[in-house]
């Protein structure tokens, strides 16, 4: 027998022998201490393996049981599933429930925990997610990356790196129609601009004219792809005197504008450019006929920051003429309700608006009380997503193209680092218990000292990378808008 082959056999036998096997198992009633919390959740059939760990385990065996097939792994304290076998099992279990049996050796005793249940939804989630990796502080932005993750496996691609673009700040990435063929992000500083991606062709745009208080900030594409709506904001960070809070971020001025991406012009409305009113976080409706946004009357800042509350409003938009509507409606009035609305996002099927509500202000990631709410557009009913929300900030959400999933950033757990989570929305519009983005190594989040900002879903990969962005930054002049 070949010596190398014999050595391999012996090595594998040794590794197998080193993995403790369950003996004299005791059944317990307490839930298995699984990290991340993947207990009793609904998952898409095209998600990467939900690898997890049991901290403190001296050995473990995990079996995923489907209707006809099963998948078993063992190890010391981590359950890492082979991607190909995982994918085949989930495909067979569409619309069905899988049971996860966990046996772990804890302090010398083998314990059998109650089964965990994973409901495999019939609907897929968009296969790609982009996010900005950034320190969770207020002053560090010299090392930023925009990344794209394949949700069906663990592949990650850097789509922009500010170490290649003069160390400038980069704002988060936005898709049009949940497609990697239409997207944009802002590259700030000298030589910067808004980088617009159309089928891999990158344009650099100067989205500002003399009537705007600043260059474009928060934005969203019109369904046609011709237009994009933005806020222009003068943003101020300020430290809190309260020991329980670290930082407040607020606008001293903010208006709305629509950019015509074909004729390089900015379209403003007097109804959304009033100096006595702050408007921000605009987004188009699914049919493109409305612009939803947040609005608050000017107040003395920062002294009266606790009184700064934003209402949810909408105004019409005519695609053919490129004209704003002649009146604005208030859908949720902050003056009569407690709270401040942020970041409305319309579901692609046109049924819902997903938004966040904080006690006050317009920078929800720093407000631990920020929760997600679902507004049913047909009835005007708004309800908290109780199964989704935590005791920390839950915000910065985006829809999957089939309107059955959404991604969001949450600071649950340590309260410092935002992580991407996913939640299923059933046919009745109820959001189910979320789960965190799976990683190849379950300990990933313990050693990654970055926040995942603005997780955005896409049904196709981006056709550019950080090198292409560097070339455009260095060689292409920003196109002016009038």
PEKADA-V888253 format. One record per pair of residues at least 12 apart in sequence whose C-alpha atoms are under 7 Angstrom apart, sorted by the first residue. I is the first residue (numbers start at 1). GAP is how many residues later the second one is. Records with the same first field share a line. If there is no record, write none. Layout:
I->GAP / GAP
This chain:
19->40 / 56 / 57
20->39
22->88
23->87
24->86
25->85 / 86 / 87
26->84 / 85 / 86
27->84 / 85 / 86
28->83 / 84 / 85
29->84 / 85
30->83
31->82 / 83
32->81
33->21
34->18 / 19 / 20
35->17 / 18 / 19
36->16
38->397
39->77 / 78
40->76 / 77 / 78
41->76 / 77 / 78 / 392 / 393
42->76 / 77 / 78 / 79 / 382
43->75 / 76 / 77 / 78
44->76 / 77 / 79 / 80 / 81
45->45 / 46 / 49 / 75 / 76 / 79
46->78 / 79 / 106
47->104 / 105
48->103 / 104 / 105 / 106 / 390
49->32 / 34 / 37 / 389
50->388
51->28 / 29 / 30 / 387 / 388 / 389 / 391
52->26 / 27 / 28 / 390
53->24 / 25 / 26 / 389
54->23 / 24
55->22
56->50
57->19 / 20 / 47 / 48 / 49
58->18 / 19 / 47 / 48
59->16 / 17 / 18 / 45 / 46
60->14 / 15 / 16 / 17 / 43 / 44 / 45
61->12 / 13 / 14 / 41 / 42 / 43
62->12 / 17 / 38 / 39 / 40 / 41
63->37 / 38 / 39
64->34 / 35 / 36 / 37
65->33 / 34 / 35
66->27 / 32 / 33
69->20
90->30
93->27
94->26 / 27 / 28
95->25 / 26 / 27
96->23 / 24
97->20 / 21 / 22 / 23
98->19 / 20 / 21
99->16 / 17 / 18 / 19
100->15 / 16 / 17
101->14 / 15
102->13
125->275 / 280
126->274 / 275 / 331 / 332 / 333
127->23 / 24 / 25 / 331 / 332 / 333
128->20 / 21 / 22 / 23 / 329 / 330 / 331 / 332 / 333
129->19 / 20 / 21 / 22 / 326 / 327 / 328 / 329
130->16 / 17 / 18 / 19 / 43 / 325 / 326 / 327
131->15 / 16 / 17 / 41 / 42 / 321 / 322 / 323 / 324 / 325
132->13 / 14 / 15 / 40 / 320 / 321 / 322
133->12 / 13 / 317 / 318 / 319 / 320
134->316 / 317 / 318
135->314 / 315 / 316
136->280 / 281 / 314 / 315
141->28
142->25
143->19 / 20
144->17 / 18
145->13 / 15 / 16 / 17
146->12 / 13 / 14 / 15
147->12
154->285 / 286
158->307 / 308
159->305 / 306 / 307
160->305 / 306 / 309
161->305
164->306
165->305 / 308
168->19 / 20 / 21
169->18 / 19
170->16 / 17 / 18
171->14 / 15 / 16
172->13 / 282
173->12
174->46 / 282
176->45 / 49
177->46
178->222 / 223 / 279 / 280 / 281
179->279 / 280 / 281
180->278 / 279 / 280 / 281 / 282
181->16 / 17 / 18 / 19 / 281
182->15 / 16 / 17
183->13 / 14 / 15
184->12 / 13
191->282
192->281
193->12 / 13 / 285
194->12 / 13
199->264
200->263 / 264
204->272 / 273 / 274 / 275
205->273 / 274 / 275
206->272 / 273 / 274 / 275
207->274
208->273
209->272 / 273
212->20
213->19 / 20 / 41
214->18 / 19 / 20
215->17
216->14 / 15 / 16
217->13 / 14 / 15 / 16
218->12 / 13 / 63
219->12 / 63 / 64
220->63 / 64
222->62 / 66
223->63 / 64 / 65
226->34 / 35 / 36
227->31 / 32 / 33 / 34
228->30 / 31 / 32
229->28 / 29 / 30 / 53 / 54
230->26 / 27 / 28 / 52
231->23 / 24 / 25 / 26 / 49 / 50 / 51
232->22 / 23 / 24
233->18 / 20 / 21 / 22
234->17 / 18 / 19 / 20
235->14 / 15 / 16 / 17
236->13 / 14 / 15
237->12 / 13
247->119
249->114
250->111 / 112 / 113
253->25
254->24 / 25 / 26
255->17 / 18 / 23 / 24 / 25
256->12 / 16 / 17 / 23 / 24
264->217 / 218
265->216 / 217
266->215 / 216
269->55
276->21 / 22
277->18 / 19 / 20 / 21
278->17 / 18 / 19 / 20
279->14 / 15 / 16 / 17
280->13 / 14 / 15
281->12 / 13 / 61 / 62
283->61 / 62
285->61 / 65
286->60 / 61 / 62 / 63 / 64
289->27 / 28 / 29
290->24 / 25 / 26 / 27
291->23 / 24 / 25 / 26
292->21 / 22 / 23
293->19 / 20 / 21 / 51
294->16 / 17 / 18 / 19 / 47 / 48
295->15 / 16 / 17 / 18
296->12 / 13 / 14 / 15
305->56
306->54
307->53
308->52 / 53
309->25 / 30 / 31 / 51 / 52
310->24 / 30 / 31
311->19 / 21 / 22 / 23 / 29 / 30
312->18 / 19 / 20 / 21 / 29
313->15 / 16 / 17 / 18
314->14 / 15 / 16
315->12 / 13 / 14
338->21
339->18 / 19 / 20 / 21
340->17 / 18 / 19 / 20 / 21
341->14 / 15 / 16 / 17
342->13 / 14 / 15 / 20
343->12 / 13 / 53
345->53
347->52 / 56
348->53 / 54 / 55
349->54
351->25 / 26 / 27
352->22 / 23 / 24 / 25
353->21 / 22 / 23 / 24
354->19 / 20 / 21
355->17 / 18 / 19
356->14 / 15 / 16 / 17 / 39
357->13 / 14 / 15
358->12 / 13
364->29 / 31
365->28 / 30
367->26
368->23 / 24 / 25
369->22 / 23 / 24
370->22 / 23 / 24
371->18 / 22 / 23 / 24
372->12 / 13 / 17 / 22 / 23
373->12
385->46
387->44 / 45 / 46
388->43 / 44 / 45 / 46
390->22
391->21
392->19 / 20 / 23
393->17 / 18 / 19
394->14 / 15 / 16 / 17
395->13 / 14 / 15
396->12 / 13 / 58
397->12 / 57 / 58
398->57 / 58 / 59
399->58
400->57
404->20 / 21 / 22
405->17 / 18 / 19 / 20
406->16 / 17 / 18
407->13 / 14 / 15 / 16 / 48 / 49
408->12 / 13 / 14 / 47
409->12 / 43 / 44 / 45 / 46
417->33 / 34
418->33 / 34 / 35
419->32 / 33
420->16 / 17 / 32 / 35
421->13 / 14 / 15 / 16
422->12 / 13 / 14
423->12
